[in-house]
Amino acid sequence: MTGNLKRRRALGLAATAMAAPSMIRSAAAQAAWPAKPVRFIVPFPPGQAADIFARLMAEKLTDVWKQQVIVENKAGGSGIPATEYAKNAPPDGYTLMVVSSGTFGVNPSLFPNLPYRPLVDFLPISNIFLVPLVIVAHPSFPANTLAELIALARKEPGKYSYASAGPGTSQHLSMELFKLKAGLDIVHVPYKGSGPAMADLLGGHIKLMMDSTAAALGPISDGRIKALALTTARRAAPPLDKIPPIADTLPGFDAAGWSGLAAPARTPLEIVAKVSRDLQALLKDPEIIRQIEQKAAMPAPGSPIQFAEFIKKEIDTWGEVVRATGTKPGT
């Protein structure tokens, strides 16, 4: 991206944050918005965290906007078809994209011919939530703390292995980031999804795993596996508050799954600013915070500029991990 283009993007995002009416030229922005139903495109099947919280936001925004907000699932292809579909939607504020750590954070480095550019083809609106990942182990694993795991792995490089939901997933790349930061050699054993990996962990067939807190919470709570550390820099709310962050042992470490909302480029800035304000207000509501935390996630509201900066950092972080590990889709 050239210096002039970067400057234009920065000015555009600043205008979004201030919602300066004088900058709005679109007839769509001048009309009352929304005047008809709004669609949230979700690149995952129903039931996943991004879908669950998108539906929660859709329900609440329907009440705020007095127009139906419809969640439309377009799963598959690492989220690429859905994201490309949203990129090409009319930029009128009636089609918004639920973006994630995978589609906007990892994909730009993982797929060399990605048909969209997160910060060029879209306008960030706000993050919605963070989902910490957690390093978990079978009860028979000799380490009970992250420091003990690091000591074991450094003493015998290559001896230990860990399971993930598959190559290029947040579980895989977050563990690889941990290995890079700690200087460890732990062998990756990819599975086709978190469920099969967790089944083998519970059965003792593999001793170590990185997984989402939402998926691991049940087995942690009933003692079938033990939690060593969370990936987020800040501690989570109960019932995860007893699990220490990796950053307590490796200062500065911070990684998580996340999902937020973005609009196709050229969507009127006034609309982007309104959606952002309304979404941030919802995410500060105590009842909504409670519902998000009950599902082992953290609310993460932010302005369009803050979300754009966050996405840029995510692209840089996961690009470094993908290059360092040589990760490719499905390998």
C-alpha positions as CSV (number, residue, x, y, z in Angstrom):
1,M,0.0,0.0,0.0
2,T,1.5,3.4,-1.0
3,G,2.0,6.2,1.4
4,N,-0.7,8.3,-0.2
5,L,-3.2,5.4,0.0
6,K,-2.3,4.8,3.6
7,R,-3.0,8.4,4.3
8,R,-6.3,8.4,2.6
9,R,-7.3,5.3,4.5
10,A,-6.3,6.9,7.8
11,L,-8.3,10.0,7.0
12,G,-11.3,7.9,6.1
13,L,-11.2,6.0,9.4
14,A,-10.8,9.2,11.3
15,A,-13.8,10.6,9.6
16,T,-15.7,7.4,10.6
17,A,-14.9,7.8,14.2
18,M,-16.0,11.4,14.2
19,A,-19.0,10.7,12.0
20,A,-18.6,14.0,10.3
21,P,-21.9,14.6,8.3
22,S,-20.1,17.1,6.0
23,M,-18.1,14.2,4.5
24,I,-21.2,12.1,3.6
25,R,-22.1,12.5,0.0
26,S,-24.0,9.2,-0.6
27,A,-27.8,9.4,-1.1
28,A,-28.0,6.2,1.0
29,A,-26.4,7.9,3.9
30,Q,-28.7,10.9,3.7
31,A,-31.8,8.8,3.8
32,A,-33.0,7.3,7.1
33,W,-31.0,4.1,7.8
34,P,-32.0,1.4,8.2
35,A,-35.2,1.5,6.2
36,K,-35.3,-2.2,5.5
37,P,-33.8,-5.5,7.0
38,V,-30.1,-5.7,7.5
39,R,-28.1,-8.9,6.8
40,F,-25.1,-10.2,8.8
41,I,-23.1,-12.6,6.6
42,V,-21.5,-15.3,8.9
43,P,-18.8,-17.5,7.2
44,F,-19.4,-20.4,9.7
45,P,-22.2,-22.9,10.3
46,P,-24.8,-22.3,13.0
47,G,-23.6,-23.0,16.5
48,Q,-20.1,-21.7,16.4
49,A,-19.1,-18.9,18.6
50,A,-19.1,-16.3,15.8
51,D,-22.6,-17.4,14.8
52,I,-23.9,-17.5,18.4
53,F,-22.8,-13.9,19.2
54,A,-23.8,-12.6,15.8
55,R,-27.3,-13.8,16.5
56,L,-27.2,-12.2,19.9
57,M,-26.2,-8.9,18.4
58,A,-28.7,-9.3,15.6
59,E,-31.5,-9.8,18.1
60,K,-30.5,-6.7,20.1
61,L,-29.9,-4.5,17.1
62,T,-33.3,-5.5,15.7
63,D,-34.8,-3.8,18.8
64,V,-32.5,-0.8,18.5
65,W,-33.0,-0.2,14.8
66,K,-36.7,-1.3,14.5
67,Q,-35.7,-3.3,11.5
68,Q,-35.0,-7.0,11.3
69,V,-31.4,-8.0,11.4
70,I,-31.0,-11.4,9.6
71,V,-28.1,-13.8,10.2
72,E,-27.1,-15.5,6.9
73,N,-24.7,-18.4,7.2
74,K,-22.4,-19.1,4.3
75,A,-20.0,-21.7,5.7
76,G,-17.0,-23.4,4.0
77,G,-13.8,-22.7,2.2
78,S,-12.0,-21.1,5.2
79,G,-14.5,-18.3,5.1
80,I,-13.3,-17.1,1.7
81,P,-16.5,-17.5,-0.4
82,A,-18.6,-15.7,2.2
83,T,-16.1,-12.9,2.6
84,E,-15.8,-12.4,-1.2
85,Y,-19.6,-12.4,-1.4
86,A,-19.8,-9.6,1.2
87,K,-17.0,-7.7,-0.5
88,N,-19.1,-7.5,-3.6
89,A,-22.4,-6.7,-1.9
90,P,-23.9,-3.2,-2.5
91,P,-22.1,-0.8,-0.1
92,D,-25.4,0.6,1.3
93,G,-25.1,-0.7,4.9
94,Y,-27.7,-3.5,4.4
95,T,-25.1,-6.3,4.1
96,L,-22.5,-6.4,6.8
97,M,-19.8,-9.1,7.3
98,V,-19.0,-11.0,10.5
99,V,-15.2,-11.2,10.3
100,S,-12.9,-13.3,12.4
101,S,-9.3,-14.1,13.4
102,G,-9.3,-16.7,10.6
103,T,-10.8,-14.7,7.7
104,F,-9.1,-11.3,8.5
105,G,-6.1,-12.3,10.7
106,V,-4.8,-15.6,9.3
107,N,-6.1,-15.9,5.7
108,P,-4.0,-13.0,4.3
109,S,-0.8,-14.9,5.0
110,L,-2.1,-18.4,4.6
111,F,-3.6,-18.0,1.1
112,P,-1.3,-16.3,-1.5
113,N,-4.2,-15.5,-3.9
114,L,-6.8,-14.4,-1.4
115,P,-9.6,-12.6,-3.4
116,Y,-10.0,-9.8,-0.8
117,R,-7.9,-7.4,1.3
118,P,-9.3,-6.9,4.8
119,L,-8.3,-3.3,5.2
120,V,-8.9,-2.2,1.6
121,D,-12.1,-4.1,0.6
122,F,-13.8,-3.5,3.9
123,L,-14.4,-0.8,6.6
124,P,-13.9,-2.1,10.1
125,I,-16.8,-1.3,12.4
126,S,-16.1,-2.9,15.8
127,N,-14.7,-6.1,17.3
128,I,-17.4,-8.1,19.2
129,F,-15.6,-10.6,21.4
130,L,-12.4,-12.4,22.1
131,V,-12.3,-16.1,22.9
132,P,-9.2,-17.1,24.8
133,L,-7.5,-20.4,23.8
134,V,-6.1,-22.6,26.5
135,I,-3.3,-25.1,26.7
136,V,-4.7,-28.3,28.3
137,A,-3.2,-31.6,29.2
138,H,-4.2,-35.1,30.1
139,P,-4.0,-35.7,33.9
140,S,-1.1,-38.1,33.3
141,F,1.0,-35.4,31.7
142,P,4.0,-34.6,34.0
143,A,3.6,-30.8,33.9
144,N,1.0,-29.0,36.0
145,T,2.0,-25.5,35.2
146,L,3.2,-23.6,32.1
147,A,6.6,-23.1,33.6
148,E,6.9,-26.9,34.1
149,L,5.8,-27.5,30.5
150,I,8.5,-25.1,29.2
151,A,11.1,-26.8,31.4
152,L,10.2,-30.3,30.2
153,A,10.1,-29.3,26.5
154,R,13.5,-27.5,26.7
155,K,15.1,-30.5,28.5
156,E,13.9,-33.0,25.8
157,P,13.3,-31.2,22.5
158,G,11.0,-33.1,20.2
159,K,9.8,-35.6,22.8
160,Y,6.4,-34.1,23.4
161,S,3.5,-33.5,21.0
162,Y,0.3,-31.5,20.9
163,A,-3.0,-31.8,19.1
164,S,-4.8,-29.1,17.3
165,A,-8.0,-28.7,15.3
166,G,-6.0,-28.7,12.1
167,P,-3.3,-26.7,10.1
168,G,-3.8,-23.0,10.0
169,T,-6.5,-22.9,12.7
170,S,-6.2,-20.5,15.6
171,Q,-5.5,-23.5,17.9
172,H,-2.5,-24.5,15.7
173,L,-1.1,-21.1,15.1
174,S,-1.5,-19.9,18.7
175,M,0.5,-22.9,19.9
176,E,3.1,-22.3,17.3
177,L,3.3,-18.7,18.5
178,F,3.8,-19.9,22.0
179,K,6.6,-22.3,20.8
180,L,8.3,-19.5,18.9
181,K,8.2,-17.1,21.9
182,A,9.4,-19.8,24.3
183,G,11.9,-21.4,22.0
184,L,10.4,-24.9,22.2
185,D,10.3,-28.0,20.0
186,I,6.9,-29.6,20.5
187,V,5.6,-31.7,17.6
188,H,2.3,-30.7,16.0
189,V,-0.3,-33.5,15.5
190,P,-3.1,-32.0,13.4
191,Y,-6.6,-33.4,13.6
192,K,-9.7,-32.8,11.4
193,G,-11.4,-30.6,13.9
194,S,-11.3,-29.9,17.6
195,G,-13.8,-32.7,18.5
196,P,-11.7,-35.6,17.4
197,A,-8.6,-34.0,19.0
198,M,-10.3,-33.6,22.3
199,A,-11.6,-37.1,22.2
200,D,-8.1,-38.4,21.9
201,L,-6.9,-36.1,24.6
202,L,-9.6,-37.4,27.0
203,G,-8.7,-40.9,26.1
204,G,-5.0,-40.3,26.9
205,H,-3.9,-41.1,23.3
206,I,-2.3,-37.6,23.1
207,K,-1.2,-35.7,26.2
208,L,-1.3,-32.0,25.2
209,M,-3.6,-29.7,23.2
210,M,-4.4,-26.1,22.4
211,D,-8.2,-25.6,22.2
212,S,-10.8,-22.9,22.7
213,T,-12.0,-22.3,26.2
214,A,-15.6,-22.8,25.1
215,A,-14.8,-26.3,23.9
216,A,-12.5,-27.2,26.8
217,L,-14.5,-25.7,29.7
218,G,-16.6,-28.8,30.5
219,P,-13.6,-31.3,30.7
220,I,-11.6,-28.7,32.7
221,S,-14.4,-28.2,35.1
222,D,-15.0,-31.9,35.8
223,G,-11.3,-32.7,36.1
224,R,-10.9,-34.9,33.0
225,I,-8.2,-32.6,31.7
226,K,-6.0,-29.9,33.4
227,A,-5.6,-26.3,32.2
228,L,-2.1,-24.9,32.1
229,A,-2.5,-21.4,30.7
230,L,-4.8,-19.0,28.7
231,T,-3.6,-17.2,25.6
232,T,-5.1,-13.8,26.4
233,A,-2.9,-11.3,28.3
234,R,-5.7,-10.5,30.7
235,R,-7.4,-12.9,33.0
236,A,-10.8,-14.2,32.0
237,A,-14.0,-13.9,34.1
238,P,-15.3,-16.8,36.1
239,P,-15.2,-19.8,35.6
240,L,-11.9,-19.3,33.8
241,D,-10.4,-16.8,36.3
242,K,-8.2,-19.4,38.0
243,I,-6.3,-20.2,34.8
244,P,-3.2,-18.0,34.5
245,P,-2.4,-16.3,31.2
246,I,0.6,-17.3,29.3
247,A,1.8,-13.7,29.7
248,D,2.4,-14.4,33.4
249,T,5.3,-16.6,32.3
250,L,6.1,-15.1,28.9
251,P,5.5,-11.3,29.2
252,G,3.7,-9.7,26.3
253,F,2.1,-12.9,25.0
254,D,-1.5,-12.2,23.8
255,A,-3.5,-14.3,21.3
256,A,-7.2,-15.2,21.0
257,G,-9.9,-16.1,18.6
258,W,-12.1,-13.1,17.9
259,S,-15.0,-11.9,15.7
260,G,-16.2,-8.5,14.8
261,L,-18.2,-6.6,12.2
262,A,-17.1,-4.9,9.0
263,A,-18.8,-3.3,6.0
264,P,-18.0,-3.4,2.3
265,A,-15.7,-0.6,1.2
266,R,-17.5,2.6,0.1
267,T,-20.3,2.0,2.6
268,P,-21.2,5.5,3.8
269,L,-19.1,6.5,6.8
270,E,-22.2,7.8,8.6
271,I,-23.7,4.4,8.5
272,V,-20.5,2.7,9.7
273,A,-20.2,5.1,12.6
274,K,-23.8,4.5,13.6
275,V,-23.5,0.7,13.6
276,S,-20.2,1.0,15.5
277,R,-21.8,3.3,18.2
278,D,-24.8,1.0,18.6
279,L,-22.7,-2.1,18.7
280,Q,-20.3,-0.7,21.3
281,A,-23.3,0.4,23.5
282,L,-24.7,-3.2,23.4
283,L,-21.3,-4.7,24.3
284,K,-21.1,-2.5,27.4
285,D,-24.5,-3.6,28.7
286,P,-24.1,-5.7,31.9
287,E,-26.6,-8.3,30.8
288,I,-24.9,-8.8,27.4
289,I,-21.5,-8.9,29.1
290,R,-22.8,-11.6,31.4
291,Q,-24.1,-13.7,28.4
292,I,-20.8,-13.4,26.6
293,E,-18.7,-14.3,29.6
294,Q,-21.0,-17.3,30.4
295,K,-19.8,-18.8,27.1
296,A,-16.1,-18.4,28.0
297,A,-15.6,-15.3,25.9
298,M,-14.8,-11.6,26.5
299,P,-16.7,-8.6,25.1
300,A,-14.3,-6.5,23.0
301,P,-16.0,-3.3,21.8
302,G,-13.9,-0.7,19.9
303,S,-14.1,2.1,17.5
304,P,-13.5,1.7,13.8
305,I,-10.0,3.0,14.1
306,Q,-9.2,0.7,17.1
307,F,-10.6,-2.3,15.2
308,A,-8.6,-1.4,12.1
309,E,-5.4,-1.2,14.2
310,F,-6.3,-4.5,15.9
311,I,-6.8,-6.2,12.5
312,K,-3.4,-4.8,11.2
313,K,-1.7,-6.2,14.3
314,E,-3.3,-9.6,13.8
315,I,-2.3,-9.8,10.2
316,D,1.3,-9.0,11.2
317,T,1.4,-11.5,14.1
318,W,-0.1,-14.4,12.2
319,G,1.9,-13.6,9.1
320,E,5.1,-14.0,11.2
321,V,3.9,-17.4,12.5
322,V,2.8,-18.7,9.1
323,R,6.2,-17.7,7.6
324,A,8.2,-19.1,10.5
325,T,6.4,-22.5,10.4
326,G,5.9,-22.8,6.7
327,T,2.2,-23.5,7.3
328,K,0.1,-23.9,4.2
329,P,-3.6,-24.6,3.9
330,G,-4.3,-28.2,4.9
331,T,-0.7,-29.1,5.7
